[in-house]
Amino acid sequence: MTQAVRALGFALFMSAIGYLGWWWWRLPLAPEAPLWPATLLDTLLFSAFALHHSVLARPFAKRVVERVFAPHLVRSSYVWVASLLLIGLCVVWQPVGHSLYRATGVAALGLGLLQLAGAALGVLTVRRINLRELGGLDTPQAVGALAATGPYRLVRHPLYLAVVLLLAGSAQMTGNRLLFAALATFYIVIAIPFEEAGLEAQFGARYAEYCRVVRWRLIPYIH
């Protein structure tokens, strides 16, 4: 039963990521409709996903969840809810704004390379953190040394950087894509200090040393 729950959760997790990519690719232009009601609803939808993603990942929240689910299903339950929220966000999202720009020529090539770099960075990062654990299929293993190698030598949060590059590299920017990219980037910038506080509490001097070696949180030489 446990493996079935985990396997279905992992399948839902992968489906949610695939659906997000497809949804982003085909985001429609907005009809002639009031801008702010749709913007407000979309912001609330993203906030619900972001709050779950951050709050339920904190140790105190995990202890609360363990009162409802067995400890070995805590990660899987988190994945189930996060995946459903992400799919719900895409389904309920209200179109906002028209086309802002469409890059061509050298500009389009540059943006395409930016997205390619984001995709490559994302793959390298996921390989380091174990996709099966991330999707709740395997039980998380104890973290050993915090080595500044691979993508984690570039910045301390390479997966977040991959997301930013993928979103910012759109050759056709619409109001929809700009709003989603802005909300995601804002969430990432706000969430990182809280995540790092948790990591510092968990690893102490080891994480402080890692931060000394890898200076940049998100974007090299900027943040």
LOFITI-572629 format. One record per residue (C-alpha): x, y, z; residue in three letters; chain. Coordinates in steps of 0.001 Angstrom, whole numbers, always signed. Each point is the difference from the previous one (the first is absolute). Example, Ala and Ser with C-alpha at 12.3 -4.5 7.8 and 13.67 -1.06 7.14 Angstrom:
! LOFITI-572629
+12300,-4500,+7800,ALA,A $
+1370,+3440,-660,SER,A $
This chain:
! LOFITI-572629
+0,+0,+0,MET,A $
+2818,+2396,+905,THR,A $
+1792,-585,-3298,GLN,A $
-3245,+488,-1918,ALA,A $
-616,+3360,+1689,VAL,A $
+3571,+1059,-709,ARG,A $
-84,-1202,-3596,ALA,A $
-3281,+1790,-734,LEU,A $
+1330,+3134,+1686,GLY,A $
+3156,-139,-2107,PHE,A $
-2078,-443,-3163,ALA,A $
-2141,+2977,+1014,LEU,A $
+3150,+2026,+717,PHE,A $
+1450,-698,-3449,MET,A $
-3377,+654,-1630,SER,A $
-282,+3351,+1772,ALA,A $
+3436,+1077,-1238,ILE,A $
-844,-1122,-3542,GLY,A $
-3365,+1742,+106,TYR,A $
+1617,+3209,+1262,LEU,A $
+2403,-28,-2953,GLY,A $
-2817,-613,-2479,TRP,A $
-2160,+2685,+1653,TRP,A $
+2835,+2545,-80,TRP,A $
+624,-731,-3688,TRP,A $
-3624,+570,-1007,ARG,A $
-1024,+2751,+2422,LEU,A $
-2735,+1919,-1866,PRO,A $
-212,+3717,-482,LEU,A $
-2595,+1691,+2164,ALA,A $
-3377,+968,-1428,PRO,A $
-1257,+3539,+333,GLU,A $
-750,-227,+3711,ALA,A $
+823,+1940,+3198,PRO,A $
+3659,-463,+882,LEU,A $
+51,+207,+3781,TRP,A $
-2588,-2667,+972,PRO,A $
+1925,-2597,-2021,ALA,A $
+3349,+1189,+1371,THR,A $
-1298,-212,+3569,LEU,A $
-1395,-3506,-472,LEU,A $
+3205,-1229,-1640,ASP,A $
+2074,+1490,+2807,THR,A $
-2157,-1753,+2607,LEU,A $
+309,-3293,-1877,LEU,A $
+3774,+262,-131,PHE,A $
+142,+1068,+3655,SER,A $
-1903,-3136,+1053,ALA,A $
+2510,-2179,-1836,PHE,A $
+2981,+1979,+1327,ALA,A $
-1184,-58,+3615,LEU,A $
-478,-3748,-74,HIS,A $
+3344,-465,-1730,HIS,A $
+1848,+1984,+2674,SER,A $
-1943,-461,+3235,VAL,A $
-545,-3750,-314,LEU,A $
+3699,-484,-706,ALA,A $
+1000,+1438,+3372,ARG,A $
+893,-2432,+2837,PRO,A $
-2808,+1157,+2318,PHE,A $
-2575,-609,-2750,ALA,A $
+1430,-3452,-697,LYS,A $
-443,-888,+3678,ARG,A $
-3657,+1031,-225,VAL,A $
-516,-2059,-3174,VAL,A $
+1563,-3022,+1712,GLU,A $
-2927,+29,+2415,ARG,A $
-2297,-761,-2944,VAL,A $
+2220,-2062,-2324,PHE,A $
+2655,-2580,+759,ALA,A $
+3507,+1542,-82,PRO,A $
+929,-1947,-3143,HIS,A $
-2961,+1589,-1834,LEU,A $
+623,+3614,+1023,VAL,A $
+1979,+832,-3129,ARG,A $
-2511,-1783,-2219,SER,A $
-2936,+1889,+1541,SER,A $
+1854,+3256,-598,TYR,A $
+574,-951,-3644,VAL,A $
-3657,-952,-512,TRP,A $
-1309,+3343,+1274,VAL,A $
+2667,+2108,-1730,ALA,A $
-635,-1746,-3327,SER,A $
-3777,+436,+244,LEU,A $
+424,+3671,+901,LEU,A $
+2300,+539,-2984,LEU,A $
-2433,-1668,-2394,ILE,A $
-2865,+1987,+1531,GLY,A $
+1919,+3237,-478,LEU,A $
+439,-738,-3699,CYS,A $
-3629,-1034,-497,VAL,A $
-1588,+2950,+1823,VAL,A $
+2507,+2685,-1123,TRP,A $
-1725,+2978,-1626,GLN,A $
+1624,+1518,-3121,PRO,A $
+1666,+3363,+589,VAL,A $
+1173,+2465,-2654,GLY,A $
+976,-254,-3624,HIS,A $
+3336,-577,-1731,SER,A $
+2722,+2258,+1400,LEU,A $
+2780,-920,-2431,TYR,A $
+1085,-2703,-2381,ARG,A $
+3745,-313,-417,ALA,A $
+1462,-948,-3362,THR,A $
+3445,-544,-1476,GLY,A $
+2964,+340,+2334,VAL,A $
-2226,+969,+2947,ALA,A $
-2095,-3148,-388,ALA,A $
+3170,-2095,-256,LEU,A $
+1377,+1568,+3190,GLY,A $
-3228,-644,+1893,LEU,A $
-63,-3567,-1295,GLY,A $
+3524,-558,+1280,LEU,A $
-1080,+1445,+3340,LEU,A $
-2786,-2565,+243,GLN,A $
+2337,-2767,-1135,LEU,A $
+2418,+963,+2781,ALA,A $
-2884,-81,+2480,GLY,A $
-1093,-3449,-1181,ALA,A $
+3550,-1371,+201,ALA,A $
+513,+1481,+3456,LEU,A $
-3312,-1465,+1156,GLY,A $
+921,-3486,-1224,VAL,A $
+3425,+127,+1639,LEU,A $
-1510,+1181,+3283,THR,A $
-2759,-2608,+69,VAL,A $
+2589,-2711,-637,ARG,A $
+1848,+1177,+3097,ARG,A $
-3046,+85,+2278,ILE,A $
-1621,-3258,-1239,ASN,A $
-3263,+385,-1957,LEU,A $
-1526,-3076,+1661,ARG,A $
+446,+1561,+3449,GLU,A $
-1223,+3380,-1232,LEU,A $
-3159,-1637,-1340,GLY,A $
-644,-1977,+3181,GLY,A $
+699,-3406,-1558,LEU,A $
+3014,-758,+2209,ASP,A $
+543,+748,+3677,THR,A $
+2283,+3048,+374,PRO,A $
+3506,-988,+1027,GLN,A $
+2154,+1802,+2522,ALA,A $
+2015,+2816,-1551,VAL,A $
+3746,-421,+260,GLY,A $
+2592,+2616,-755,ALA,A $
-1151,+3278,-1520,LEU,A $
+2388,-98,-2944,ALA,A $
+320,+3046,-2254,ALA,A $
+98,-2060,-3187,THR,A $
-1911,-65,-3280,GLY,A $
-2841,+2527,-206,PRO,A $
+307,+615,+3756,TYR,A $
+3367,+1599,-621,ARG,A $
-1635,+2653,-2171,LEU,A $
-2739,+1144,+2401,VAL,A $
-1528,-1377,+3184,ARG,A $
-3430,-491,-1608,HIS,A $
+647,-1163,-3577,PRO,A $
-3477,-1493,-486,LEU,A $
-1558,+3390,+691,TYR,A $
+2432,+1605,-2438,LEU,A $
-1048,-2564,-2622,ALA,A $
-3646,+1000,+474,VAL,A $
+819,+3707,-340,VAL,A $
+1974,-607,-3216,LEU,A $
-2771,-2105,-1523,LEU,A $
-2661,+2601,+775,LEU,A $
+2059,+3048,-998,ALA,A $
+1122,-1555,-3284,GLY,A $
-3389,+38,-1698,SER,A $
+327,+1448,-3507,ALA,A $
-3695,+914,-13,GLN,A $
-860,+1808,+3212,MET,A $
-3668,+481,+795,THR,A $
-1737,+1498,+2990,GLY,A $
-703,-3519,+1225,ASN,A $
+3605,-1074,-169,ARG,A $
+1280,+3224,+1516,LEU,A $
-2383,-275,+2962,LEU,A $
+867,-3644,+643,PHE,A $
+3736,+674,-352,ALA,A $
-211,+3007,+2322,ALA,A $
-1941,-1932,+2648,LEU,A $
+2379,-2961,-196,ALA,A $
+3117,+2175,+200,THR,A $
-1407,+2039,+2886,PHE,A $
-848,-3198,+1871,TYR,A $
+3479,-1417,-585,ILE,A $
+1727,+3144,+1293,VAL,A $
-2233,+90,+3090,ILE,A $
+230,-3748,+707,ALA,A $
+3776,-382,-215,ILE,A $
+862,+1723,+3339,PRO,A $
-2520,-2195,+1834,PHE,A $
+1365,-3146,-1631,GLU,A $
+3551,+979,+856,GLU,A $
-958,+708,+3609,ALA,A $
-1351,-3540,+204,GLY,A $
+3142,-1433,-1578,LEU,A $
+2198,+1953,+2386,GLU,A $
-2001,-1316,+2951,ALA,A $
+334,-3547,-1362,GLN,A $
+3684,+0,-992,PHE,A $
+1471,+2815,+2104,GLY,A $
+3646,+768,-735,ALA,A $
+29,-2278,-3049,ARG,A $
-2580,+2139,-1759,TYR,A $
+1735,+3214,+1064,ALA,A $
+3188,-1305,-1599,GLU,A $
-1889,-946,-3153,TYR,A $
-1404,+3547,-208,CYS,A $
+3520,+1357,+362,ARG,A $
+1213,-2137,-2911,VAL,A $
-3058,+595,-2220,VAL,A $
-706,+3678,+459,ARG,A $
-2987,+484,-2290,TRP,A $
-3492,-1164,+861,ARG,A $
-1797,+205,-3358,LEU,A $
+1841,+1949,-2708,ILE,A $
+3813,+158,-130,PRO,A $
+1418,+3455,+794,TYR,A $
-3514,+1413,+524,ILE,A $
-1877,-1823,+2765,HIS,A $
